[in-house]
């Protein structure tokens, strides 16, 4: 009996110390942004087509996060504006079809709060950015087949300057702010 308990404890410790791959549940996730129009109101948008992967221990120490989004799937609830954003005036989706992020550092600040630094590539330009991240969970629930699945939530936010990436006009007459708020929220299941 002692041998069985020791083996079970060793298995739990081993699984807690090795990084796991977590897959994104796209139906409960969003890659979004917000920008100020005419210095009056915030306009939200998102990318409908994206993929993301999280690799990390259940406590998410030193986690790695990767995300790609299809620029042609941009959605601001206005077809005319979406078409303009895909044009060479802004994202130039024909030439630069994806936006991507790959973390280089994921450090705990306190509790479930982290600072995530990584390389953001947009419009052919790659720059380091730092985002605030909150890890929710892990929680265990059952799928339709009754199998237990461990899940975590990852909420990230931060701000970039679109001019740093050469996106859109940068003159004083630009109708939108240079600052863009990023909001990437995901639900991930352990594989």
Secondary structure, 3 states (H helix, E strand, C coil): CHHHHHHHHHHHHHHHHCCEEEEECHHHCEEEEEEEECCCEEEEEEECCEEEEEEECCCCCCCEEEEEEEHHHEECCCHHHHHHHHCCCCCCCCCCCEEEEEEEEEEEEECCEEEEEEEEEECCEEEEEEEEEEEEEEEEEECCCCCEEEEEEEEEEEEEEHHHHCCCCCCCCCCEEEEEEEEEEEEEEEC
